[in-house]
Amino acid sequence: MMNRRFTGLTDPGLLRSVNQDNYYIDPEGRFFVVADGMGGHAGGQEASLIATQRIKEHLEQYWESEASSHDILEEAILKANEGILEDQQNHPERGEMGTTAVVVLFRGEQPLRAHVGDSRLYRIRDGKLEQITEDHTWVARALKMGDIDPEQAKTHPGRHVLFQCLGRKDTQKPEIGTLEIQPGDRLLLCSDGLTEEVADPAIQEIFDHSESCDDIAKNLVEAAKDGGGSDNITVVVVVEE
């Protein structure tokens, strides 16, 4: 069994008075969650908190069950969506709130990853950074279809418009896939407050020149703030040994 080191860090950034991001790290390193809320001060903060808590509670409750990891993970995210919808009903002032979510699950032989929205999962292997998830944004979809080019995508006014998030009645089942992992791999789960300010090559460089998980996390957050810090910034770093 591989040893696993991990850490997480969240920061409101330089322009936001409230941090609407949340993350959760299982103390045993079994699963990791990052959620980026939206929909106003209380709304976004509440949505991301509900999501991380519901996912945590469901995974813990059914960890020893006979159900497959895929089904447990899918149900956990759907429960998070239900929790946000319930809160919207009880608090109409938060009716527009929603959140992204990205999850990595180590259970059984095959690790899994799931996401809704544009919070990302990266894997760094042999000095190469690879984005594992695909953003659920209209711009990412247009880029994939060839309707716009990468340069246009960087500055497109609709680059943050999501076609999938938690907190909507029409939210579809989350995108779940296997995650190939081997000793030496490093994972990064992050909100778009990082990726909006720090390009992939700079993220790679920080991983290459930081000694520990804590150093990586701190240096990533500082780089996002140096880049403008226009949004909340959340990073979770996982190192397989």
Phi and psi restraints in degrees (value plus and minus 20) as a CYANA .aco file:
   2 MET   PHI     -96.0   -56.0
   2 MET   PSI     125.3   165.3
   3 ASN   PHI     -99.5   -59.5
   3 ASN   PSI     130.3   170.3
   4 ARG   PHI    -154.8  -114.8
   4 ARG   PSI     105.9   145.9
   5 ARG   PHI    -130.9   -90.9
   5 ARG   PSI     129.8   169.8
   6 PHE   PHI    -182.2  -142.2
   6 PHE   PSI     137.4   177.4
   7 THR   PHI    -179.5  -139.5
   7 THR   PSI     144.1   184.1
   8 GLY   PHI    -161.4  -121.4
   8 GLY   PSI     136.2   176.2
   9 LEU   PHI    -174.0  -134.0
   9 LEU   PSI     117.4   157.4
  10 THR   PHI    -152.7  -112.7
  10 THR   PSI     128.0   168.0
  11 ASP   PHI    -167.2  -127.2
  11 ASP   PSI     119.1   159.1
  12 PRO   PHI     -88.1   -48.1
  12 PRO   PSI     -34.2     5.8
  13 GLY   PHI      63.2   103.2
  13 GLY   PSI    -187.2  -147.2
  14 LEU   PHI    -120.3   -80.3
  14 LEU   PSI     -36.1     3.9
  15 LEU   PHI    -134.2   -94.2
  15 LEU   PSI     -36.6     3.4
  16 ARG   PHI    -119.8   -79.8
  16 ARG   PSI     115.4   155.4
  17 SER   PHI    -102.0   -62.0
  17 SER   PSI     -40.8    -0.8
  18 VAL   PHI    -144.5  -104.5
  18 VAL   PSI     120.6   160.6
  19 ASN   PHI    -114.2   -74.2
  19 ASN   PSI      91.4   131.4
  20 GLN   PHI    -114.8   -74.8
  20 GLN   PSI     -16.7    23.3
  21 ASP   PHI    -105.2   -65.2
  21 ASP   PSI     133.6   173.6
  22 ASN   PHI    -164.2  -124.2
  22 ASN   PSI     133.6   173.6
  23 TYR   PHI    -163.2  -123.2
  23 TYR   PSI     139.8   179.8
  24 TYR   PHI    -160.4  -120.4
  24 TYR   PSI     114.7   154.7
  25 ILE   PHI    -140.1  -100.1
  25 ILE   PSI      99.8   139.8
  26 ASP   PHI     -82.8   -42.8
  26 ASP   PSI     109.5   149.5
  27 PRO   PHI     -76.5   -36.5
  27 PRO   PSI     -47.4    -7.4
  28 GLU   PHI    -110.5   -70.5
  28 GLU   PSI     -18.5    21.5
  29 GLY   PHI      53.6    93.6
  29 GLY   PSI       6.4    46.4
  30 ARG   PHI    -104.4   -64.4
  30 ARG   PSI     -49.6    -9.6
  31 PHE   PHI    -176.2  -136.2
  31 PHE   PSI     138.5   178.5
  32 PHE   PHI    -161.0  -121.0
  32 PHE   PSI     119.5   159.5
  33 VAL   PHI    -156.3  -116.3
  33 VAL   PSI     116.0   156.0
  34 VAL   PHI    -147.9  -107.9
  34 VAL   PSI     113.8   153.8
  35 ALA   PHI    -154.0  -114.0
  35 ALA   PSI     117.5   157.5
  36 ASP   PHI    -140.3  -100.3
  36 ASP   PSI      84.9   124.9
  37 GLY   PHI    -100.1   -60.1
  37 GLY   PSI     139.8   179.8
  38 MET   PHI    -167.3  -127.3
  38 MET   PSI     138.0   178.0
  39 GLY   PHI      91.4   131.4
  39 GLY   PSI      17.6    57.6
  40 GLY   PHI      74.0   114.0
  40 GLY   PSI     149.8   189.8
  41 HIS   PHI     -73.7   -33.7
  41 HIS   PSI     -89.9   -49.9
  42 ALA   PHI     -88.0   -48.0
  42 ALA   PSI     -57.0   -17.0
  43 GLY   PHI     -80.5   -40.5
  43 GLY   PSI     -74.7   -34.7
  44 GLY   PHI     -84.4   -44.4
  44 GLY   PSI     -61.1   -21.1
  45 GLN   PHI     -82.2   -42.2
  45 GLN   PSI     -61.7   -21.7
  46 GLU   PHI     -89.0   -49.0
  46 GLU   PSI     -62.3   -22.3
  47 ALA   PHI     -82.2   -42.2
  47 ALA   PSI     -65.2   -25.2
  48 SER   PHI     -88.9   -48.9
  48 SER   PSI     -52.5   -12.5
  49 LEU   PHI     -89.5   -49.5
  49 LEU   PSI     -64.2   -24.2
  50 ILE   PHI     -78.7   -38.7
  50 ILE   PSI     -64.3   -24.3
  51 ALA   PHI     -80.9   -40.9
  51 ALA   PSI     -69.4   -29.4
  52 THR   PHI     -84.8   -44.8
  52 THR   PSI     -58.7   -18.7
  53 GLN   PHI     -89.4   -49.4
  53 GLN   PSI     -64.5   -24.5
  54 ARG   PHI     -84.8   -44.8
  54 ARG   PSI     -61.6   -21.6
  55 ILE   PHI     -82.9   -42.9
  55 ILE   PSI     -67.4   -27.4
  56 LYS   PHI     -76.6   -36.6
  56 LYS   PSI     -70.5   -30.5
  57 GLU   PHI     -82.6   -42.6
  57 GLU   PSI     -61.4   -21.4
  58 HIS   PHI     -89.4   -49.4
  58 HIS   PSI     -63.5   -23.5
  59 LEU   PHI     -83.3   -43.3
  59 LEU   PSI     -61.2   -21.2
  60 GLU   PHI     -86.2   -46.2
  60 GLU   PSI     -61.5   -21.5
  61 GLN   PHI     -84.6   -44.6
  61 GLN   PSI     -57.9   -17.9
  62 TYR   PHI    -127.5   -87.5
  62 TYR   PSI      -5.3    34.7
  63 TRP   PHI     -79.2   -39.2
  63 TRP   PSI     -60.4   -20.4
  64 GLU   PHI    -113.4   -73.4
  64 GLU   PSI     -12.1    27.9
  65 SER   PHI     -96.4   -56.4
  65 SER   PSI     151.2   191.2
  66 GLU   PHI    -101.6   -61.6
  66 GLU   PSI     -30.9     9.1
  67 ALA   PHI     -84.1   -44.1
  67 ALA   PSI     132.7   172.7
  68 SER   PHI     -91.1   -51.1
  68 SER   PSI     134.5   174.5
  69 SER   PHI     -79.8   -39.8
  69 SER   PSI     -58.2   -18.2
  70 HIS   PHI     -79.6   -39.6
  70 HIS   PSI     -67.9   -27.9
  71 ASP   PHI     -87.0   -47.0
  71 ASP   PSI     -59.6   -19.6
  72 ILE   PHI     -84.4   -44.4
  72 ILE   PSI     -63.3   -23.3
  73 LEU   PHI     -87.2   -47.2
  73 LEU   PSI     -63.7   -23.7
  74 GLU   PHI     -80.6   -40.6
  74 GLU   PSI     -66.5   -26.5
  75 GLU   PHI     -85.1   -45.1
  75 GLU   PSI     -55.7   -15.7
  76 ALA   PHI     -81.2   -41.2
  76 ALA   PSI     -62.9   -22.9
  77 ILE   PHI     -92.3   -52.3
  77 ILE   PSI     -57.6   -17.6
  78 LEU   PHI     -85.9   -45.9
  78 LEU   PSI     -55.4   -15.4
  79 LYS   PHI     -85.1   -45.1
  79 LYS   PSI     -56.5   -16.5
  80 ALA   PHI     -82.6   -42.6
  80 ALA   PSI     -62.3   -22.3
  81 ASN   PHI     -82.2   -42.2
  81 ASN   PSI     -63.9   -23.9
  82 GLU   PHI     -81.7   -41.7
  82 GLU   PSI     -59.9   -19.9
  83 GLY   PHI     -82.7   -42.7
  83 GLY   PSI     -59.3   -19.3
  84 ILE   PHI     -89.0   -49.0
  84 ILE   PSI     -61.7   -21.7
  85 LEU   PHI     -81.5   -41.5
  85 LEU   PSI     -61.0   -21.0
  86 GLU   PHI     -81.4   -41.4
  86 GLU   PSI     -63.3   -23.3
  87 ASP   PHI     -86.3   -46.3
  87 ASP   PSI     -56.4   -16.4
  88 GLN   PHI     -81.0   -41.0
  88 GLN   PSI     -61.0   -21.0
  89 GLN   PHI     -85.0   -45.0
  89 GLN   PSI     -59.6   -19.6
  90 ASN   PHI     -97.5   -57.5
  90 ASN   PSI     -42.7    -2.7
  91 HIS   PHI    -154.3  -114.3
  91 HIS   PSI      62.5   102.5
  92 PRO   PHI     -75.5   -35.5
  92 PRO   PSI     -46.0    -6.0
  93 GLU   PHI     -86.6   -46.6
  93 GLU   PSI     -35.4     4.6
  94 ARG   PHI    -126.5   -86.5
  94 ARG   PSI       2.2    42.2
  95 GLY   PHI     -82.3   -42.3
  95 GLY   PSI     -41.8    -1.8
  96 GLU   PHI    -119.3   -79.3
  96 GLU   PSI     -15.9    24.1
  97 MET   PHI     -92.3   -52.3
  97 MET   PSI     133.2   173.2
  98 GLY   PHI    -180.8  -140.8
  98 GLY   PSI    -199.8  -159.8
  99 THR   PHI    -178.2  -138.2
  99 THR   PSI     132.7   172.7
 100 THR   PHI    -105.0   -65.0
 100 THR   PSI     151.2   191.2
 101 ALA   PHI    -177.9  -137.9
 101 ALA   PSI     117.5   157.5
 102 VAL   PHI    -152.5  -112.5
 102 VAL   PSI     113.5   153.5
 103 VAL   PHI    -153.6  -113.6
 103 VAL   PSI     119.2   159.2
 104 VAL   PHI    -140.0  -100.0
 104 VAL   PSI     112.0   152.0
 105 LEU   PHI    -145.4  -105.4
 105 LEU   PSI     104.1   144.1
 106 PHE   PHI    -128.7   -88.7
 106 PHE   PSI      76.0   116.0
 107 ARG   PHI    -165.0  -125.0
 107 ARG   PSI     105.8   145.8
 108 GLY   PHI      55.7    95.7
 108 GLY   PSI    -177.3  -137.3
 109 GLU   PHI     -97.4   -57.4
 109 GLU   PSI     -50.8   -10.8
 110 GLN   PHI    -138.3   -98.3
 110 GLN   PSI      91.9   131.9
 111 PRO   PHI     -82.9   -42.9
 111 PRO   PSI     130.4   170.4
 112 LEU   PHI    -145.1  -105.1
 112 LEU   PSI     137.8   177.8
 113 ARG   PHI    -156.1  -116.1
 113 ARG   PSI     128.4   168.4
 114 ALA   PHI    -163.9  -123.9
 114 ALA   PSI     131.5   171.5
 115 HIS   PHI    -176.8  -136.8
 115 HIS   PSI     134.3   174.3
 116 VAL   PHI    -157.8  -117.8
 116 VAL   PSI     104.2   144.2
 117 GLY   PHI      79.6   119.6
 117 GLY   PSI    -169.1  -129.1
 118 ASP   PHI    -139.8   -99.8
 118 ASP   PSI      -5.7    34.3
 119 SER   PHI     -92.4   -52.4
 119 SER   PSI     123.0   163.0
 120 ARG   PHI    -136.2   -96.2
 120 ARG   PSI     138.3   178.3
 121 LEU   PHI    -140.5  -100.5
 121 LEU   PSI     106.9   146.9
 122 TYR   PHI    -135.9   -95.9
 122 TYR   PSI     131.9   171.9
 123 ARG   PHI    -143.9  -103.9
 123 ARG   PSI     113.7   153.7
 124 ILE   PHI    -131.6   -91.6
 124 ILE   PSI      97.7   137.7
 125 ARG   PHI    -156.3  -116.3
 125 ARG   PSI     109.8   149.8
 126 ASP   PHI      31.6    71.6
 126 ASP   PSI      21.8    61.8
 127 GLY   PHI      56.5    96.5
 127 GLY   PSI      -8.7    31.3
 128 LYS   PHI    -141.6  -101.6
 128 LYS   PSI     106.9   146.9
 129 LEU   PHI    -112.0   -72.0
 129 LEU   PSI     111.4   151.4
 130 GLU   PHI    -150.6  -110.6
 130 GLU   PSI     108.5   148.5
 131 GLN   PHI    -100.0   -60.0
 131 GLN   PSI      99.1   139.1
 132 ILE   PHI    -105.7   -65.7
 132 ILE   PSI     -59.6   -19.6
 133 THR   PHI    -111.2   -71.2
 133 THR   PSI     137.0   177.0
 134 GLU   PHI    -128.9   -88.9
 134 GLU   PSI     108.5   148.5
 135 ASP   PHI     -79.7   -39.7
 135 ASP   PSI     115.9   155.9
 136 HIS   PHI    -109.8   -69.8
 136 HIS   PSI      41.3    81.3
 137 THR   PHI    -140.3  -100.3
 137 THR   PSI     137.0   177.0
 138 TRP   PHI     -83.6   -43.6
 138 TRP   PSI     -55.1   -15.1
 139 VAL   PHI     -88.3   -48.3
 139 VAL   PSI     -62.2   -22.2
 140 ALA   PHI     -82.2   -42.2
 140 ALA   PSI     -59.5   -19.5
 141 ARG   PHI     -85.8   -45.8
 141 ARG   PSI     -63.1   -23.1
 142 ALA   PHI     -84.4   -44.4
 142 ALA   PSI     -56.9   -16.9
 143 LEU   PHI     -85.7   -45.7
 143 LEU   PSI     -63.6   -23.6
 144 LYS   PHI     -83.3   -43.3
 144 LYS   PSI     -55.5   -15.5
 145 MET   PHI    -100.1   -60.1
 145 MET   PSI     -27.9    12.1
 146 GLY   PHI      62.9   102.9
 146 GLY   PSI      -7.0    33.0
 147 ASP   PHI     -96.9   -56.9
 147 ASP   PSI     -46.3    -6.3
 148 ILE   PHI    -154.6  -114.6
 148 ILE   PSI     144.0   184.0
 149 ASP   PHI    -123.3   -83.3
 149 ASP   PSI     148.5   188.5
 150 PRO   PHI     -77.5   -37.5
 150 PRO   PSI     -56.2   -16.2
 151 GLU   PHI     -86.4   -46.4
 151 GLU   PSI     -61.7   -21.7
 152 GLN   PHI     -83.5   -43.5
 152 GLN   PSI     -57.3   -17.3
 153 ALA   PHI     -82.8   -42.8
 153 ALA   PSI     -53.7   -13.7
 154 LYS   PHI     -81.7   -41.7
 154 LYS   PSI     -53.3   -13.3
 155 THR   PHI    -139.4   -99.4
 155 THR   PSI     -12.5    27.5
 156 HIS   PHI     -81.3   -41.3
 156 HIS   PSI     112.4   152.4
 157 PRO   PHI     -82.1   -42.1
 157 PRO   PSI     -40.7    -0.7
 158 GLY   PHI    -120.3   -80.3
 158 GLY   PSI      -0.3    39.7
 159 ARG   PHI     -89.3   -49.3
 159 ARG   PSI     -35.3     4.7
 160 HIS   PHI    -123.9   -83.9
 160 HIS   PSI     -14.7    25.3
 161 VAL   PHI    -100.7   -60.7
 161 VAL   PSI      96.5   136.5
 162 LEU   PHI    -110.3   -70.3
 162 LEU   PSI     121.4   161.4
 163 PHE   PHI    -120.7   -80.7
 163 PHE   PSI     -19.3    20.7
 164 GLN   PHI    -171.5  -131.5
 164 GLN   PSI     106.2   146.2
 165 CYS   PHI    -177.6  -137.6
 165 CYS   PSI     149.6   189.6
 166 LEU   PHI    -106.5   -66.5
 166 LEU   PSI     124.0   164.0
 167 GLY   PHI      86.4   126.4
 167 GLY   PSI      -0.3    39.7
 168 ARG   PHI    -150.6  -110.6
 168 ARG   PSI     120.6   160.6
 169 LYS   PHI     -84.7   -44.7
 169 LYS   PSI     -48.5    -8.5
 170 ASP   PHI    -114.1   -74.1
 170 ASP   PSI      -7.1    32.9
 171 THR   PHI     -80.4   -40.4
 171 THR   PSI     110.7   150.7
 172 GLN   PHI    -106.2   -66.2
 172 GLN   PSI     154.2   194.2
 173 LYS   PHI     -81.6   -41.6
 173 LYS   PSI     122.8   162.8
 174 PRO   PHI     -85.9   -45.9
 174 PRO   PSI     135.5   175.5
 175 GLU   PHI    -100.4   -60.4
 175 GLU   PSI      95.5   135.5
 176 ILE   PHI    -141.3  -101.3
 176 ILE   PSI     115.9   155.9
 177 GLY   PHI    -167.0  -127.0
 177 GLY   PSI     145.0   185.0
 178 THR   PHI     -95.0   -55.0
 178 THR   PSI     137.0   177.0
 179 LEU   PHI    -146.4  -106.4
 179 LEU   PSI      89.1   129.1
 180 GLU   PHI     -95.3   -55.3
 180 GLU   PSI     107.7   147.7
 181 ILE   PHI    -158.0  -118.0
 181 ILE   PSI     122.7   162.7
 182 GLN   PHI    -164.4  -124.4
 182 GLN   PSI     141.9   181.9
 183 PRO   PHI     -74.3   -34.3
 183 PRO   PSI     116.4   156.4
 184 GLY   PHI      76.9   116.9
 184 GLY   PSI     -36.6     3.4
 185 ASP   PHI     -88.4   -48.4
 185 ASP   PSI     127.7   167.7
 186 ARG   PHI    -147.5  -107.5
 186 ARG   PSI     120.7   160.7
 187 LEU   PHI    -136.7   -96.7
 187 LEU   PSI     127.3   167.3
 188 LEU   PHI    -151.6  -111.6
 188 LEU   PSI      98.7   138.7
 189 LEU   PHI    -123.4   -83.4
 189 LEU   PSI     114.0   154.0
 190 CYS   PHI    -174.9  -134.9
 190 CYS   PSI     134.8   174.8
 191 SER   PHI    -106.0   -66.0
 191 SER   PSI     147.4   187.4
 192 ASP   PHI     -95.1   -55.1
 192 ASP   PSI     -23.9    16.1
 193 GLY   PHI     -84.0   -44.0
 193 GLY   PSI     -44.5    -4.5
 194 LEU   PHI    -101.1   -61.1
 194 LEU   PSI     -73.9   -33.9
 195 THR   PHI     -92.8   -52.8
 195 THR   PSI     -39.8     0.2
 196 GLU   PHI     -91.2   -51.2
 196 GLU   PSI     -47.8    -7.8
 197 GLU   PHI    -126.0   -86.0
 197 GLU   PSI     -41.9    -1.9
 198 VAL   PHI    -145.1  -105.1
 198 VAL   PSI      97.7   137.7
 199 ALA   PHI     -90.9   -50.9
 199 ALA   PSI     137.4   177.4
 200 ASP   PHI     -73.5   -33.5
 200 ASP   PSI     -64.4   -24.4
 201 PRO   PHI     -80.2   -40.2
 201 PRO   PSI     -54.7   -14.7
 202 ALA   PHI     -92.0   -52.0
 202 ALA   PSI     -55.9   -15.9
 203 ILE   PHI     -81.2   -41.2
 203 ILE   PSI     -65.8   -25.8
 204 GLN   PHI     -77.6   -37.6
 204 GLN   PSI     -63.5   -23.5
 205 GLU   PHI     -84.2   -44.2
 205 GLU   PSI     -58.3   -18.3
 206 ILE   PHI     -84.2   -44.2
 206 ILE   PSI     -61.9   -21.9
 207 PHE   PHI     -82.2   -42.2
 207 PHE   PSI     -59.1   -19.1
 208 ASP   PHI     -89.1   -49.1
 208 ASP   PSI     -48.9    -8.9
 209 HIS   PHI    -134.9   -94.9
 209 HIS   PSI      -6.2    33.8
 210 SER   PHI    -130.7   -90.7
 210 SER   PSI     118.6   158.6
 211 GLU   PHI    -101.3   -61.3
 211 GLU   PSI     -60.2   -20.2
 212 SER   PHI    -144.9  -104.9
 212 SER   PSI     149.3   189.3
 213 CYS   PHI     -76.8   -36.8
 213 CYS   PSI     -65.2   -25.2
 214 ASP   PHI     -81.9   -41.9
 214 ASP   PSI     -60.7   -20.7
 215 ASP   PHI     -83.9   -43.9
 215 ASP   PSI     -62.6   -22.6
 216 ILE   PHI     -78.4   -38.4
 216 ILE   PSI     -69.8   -29.8
 217 ALA   PHI     -80.4   -40.4
 217 ALA   PSI     -68.8   -28.8
 218 LYS   PHI     -81.7   -41.7
 218 LYS   PSI     -62.9   -22.9
 219 ASN   PHI     -89.4   -49.4
 219 ASN   PSI     -54.2   -14.2
 220 LEU   PHI     -84.8   -44.8
 220 LEU   PSI     -66.7   -26.7
 221 VAL   PHI     -83.1   -43.1
 221 VAL   PSI     -63.0   -23.0
 222 GLU   PHI     -84.2   -44.2
 222 GLU   PSI     -57.2   -17.2
 223 ALA   PHI     -85.0   -45.0
 223 ALA   PSI     -59.1   -19.1
 224 ALA   PHI     -84.8   -44.8
 224 ALA   PSI     -59.2   -19.2
 225 LYS   PHI     -90.2   -50.2
 225 LYS   PSI     -58.0   -18.0
 226 ASP   PHI     -83.2   -43.2
 226 ASP   PSI     -50.1   -10.1
 227 GLY   PHI    -100.2   -60.2
 227 GLY   PSI     -25.5    14.5
 228 GLY   PHI     118.5   158.5
 228 GLY   PSI     -50.6   -10.6
 229 GLY   PHI      33.7    73.7
 229 GLY   PSI      22.0    62.0
 230 SER   PHI     -96.2   -56.2
 230 SER   PSI     -31.5     8.5
 231 ASP   PHI    -158.8  -118.8
 231 ASP   PSI     150.4   190.4
 232 ASN   PHI     -83.9   -43.9
 232 ASN   PSI     127.4   167.4
 233 ILE   PHI    -145.8  -105.8
 233 ILE   PSI     104.6   144.6
 234 THR   PHI    -155.5  -115.5
 234 THR   PSI     113.2   153.2
 235 VAL   PHI    -155.5  -115.5
 235 VAL   PSI     120.3   160.3
 236 VAL   PHI    -146.1  -106.1
 236 VAL   PSI     105.7   145.7
 237 VAL   PHI    -133.9   -93.9
 237 VAL   PSI     110.8   150.8
 238 VAL   PHI    -146.9  -106.9
 238 VAL   PSI     110.8   150.8
 239 VAL   PHI    -141.6  -101.6
 239 VAL   PSI     103.4   143.4
 240 GLU   PHI    -113.8   -73.8
 240 GLU   PSI     111.7   151.7
